[in-house]
Amino acid sequence: MRGMKKQVSRALSLVLAILLLAAGAPVWATCGGGGGGGMGGTDEPSYQVPWKLLKANEPPQKEGLILYWFPASQTELDRSSLRNSRTLTLYAAQCVAMEIASINIPAVQKLAAGATLPIAILAQPDDTVVGKLENSDGKLHVEDVERLVENEVKKRESAVKERLESGKSKAKSGDKQAAIAELRSVTAEKCMFPGRAKDAAKELKKLGVNDVGQIHEGPNFDRAVGARMAAALAAGLAAEEHADYREAERLYTAAHRMDPNDATPLRFLGEVYRHHIGDWGKARSTFEEILAMAADPISRAVALHGLGKMTIHDGDFQKGLRLMERSVETFPLALAYRNLAVYWNSEGNAAKTEQYVRAALEAAPRDPYNLVFAAVFEAESGHTEGALKIARENEGLLPASYNLAAIYAQAGEKQKALELLKRHFFEYERYQSVRSKEMMEARVDAVFASLKRDPAFVALTAGADGKLDGTKAMIERR
């Protein structure tokens, strides 16, 4: 184990150095988002478009459309209006992939050949370009990009509607086999056009065909509805930032009722139940509802992470691990990567620990929780000076209290560690149902090994729920 500790130390020293460089001008998270959860599982505004960085070895998409964004700079990537849009988020749940592309990737070079960046390109999976948006004064505007996608989707829906009507007509004329073929071609479009697919499924049922599979209800794209939902979610976020979790629950529920087929309000609601209120029964049912619907990648990833976290706490480590892995396969959440790093560190696997700390950094390069998180491993490896420097610089970050306590505990500053743990349990957390779980996790977490028999630590964690045993700690890293 000593050799393994040295490997972890060398690996994470490099990661920490990268983090320090990347955090030069940090963008501070406002609350738990990006830290331990809550805020819908991210630190972005409510309708964060699920843009994924296109990688050279990524397998090609097989259906739907792909919206490529070729940004001109990192500054544009950070500040662009394309980062937030309910319309694009909804399309991402209906087979329109959102890819941030680079002209350095051979597979997509030809799409932007000769163009002045930034540029947005809408293409089919075979790279046939169906729409292109040039920049205006060096910028892409989200309204124009939304229109680019909307126009193509409407054009395709018109063709699907024609096939639907043709199928109905053939059924009426008695040409059953031709009608079935036409209507099946419509149900095959259920990802992008669930409404038309449902109509086709009804017609097929009349013809004795019942094997069309599940067709999810589509969301409401009405902009007035979307504006009301965005306002409710923004108010919910404000309530969550002020630790008024019941008000946040009320507002997220109201937004969900405005459009039950939009997964985003459920994502925020599930995180409030899981992370802040501690009602894991409601959290599970909410996350399972997301996974049973046509949800955008971020909402699905948050649901998988939340279910994985709760499953691990309840003792089913392998199932929980797989849920966490599915989460980051769906969308790269820094929070899920951090928890995967914790898992593999508890297994003594230095390579995987480093892999997931690096992945957290790539997912959120300026997230201060990543910096504090990496410092915990530095302190665990005996490199306490640099870790303490980071802890002192970030001591005011309330949602990071648990990890800050971990740094001080491993540095031998017991009193400071206890003060920060107390702050975590009784200032940051507001519900006993949450405290009891996290007190239990603290009791089995290796980072507090030096305190386990300390009477003050035992008294501080007296409310532990007793569910975890001492074989593995899967602490939600803030």
Secondary structure, DSSP 8 states (H G I E B T S, - for coil): -HHHHHHHHHHHHHHHHHHHHHTSS----SSSTTTTS-GGGSSS-TTB---EE--TT-----SSEEEEEE-S-HHHHHH-GGGB-HHHHHHHTTTEEEEE--TTSHHHHGGGTT--SSEEEEE-TT--EEEEEE-BTTB--HHHHHHHHHHHHHHHHHHHHHHHHHHHHHHHTT-HHHHHHHHHHHHTTTTT-HHHHHHHHHHHHHTT--------------HHHHHHHHHHHHHHHHHHHTT-HHHHHHHHHHHHHH-TT-HHHHHHHHHIIIIII--HHHHHHHHHHHHTS---HHHHHHHHHHHHHHHHHTT-HHHHHHHHHHHHHHS--HHHHHHHHHHHHHTT-HHHHHHHHHHHHHH-TT-HHHHHHHHHHHHHTT-HHHHHHHHHHTTT-GGGHHHHHHHHHHTT-HHHHHHHHHHIIIII---HHHHHHHHHHHHH-GGGGGGTT-HHHHHHTTT----S-TT-------
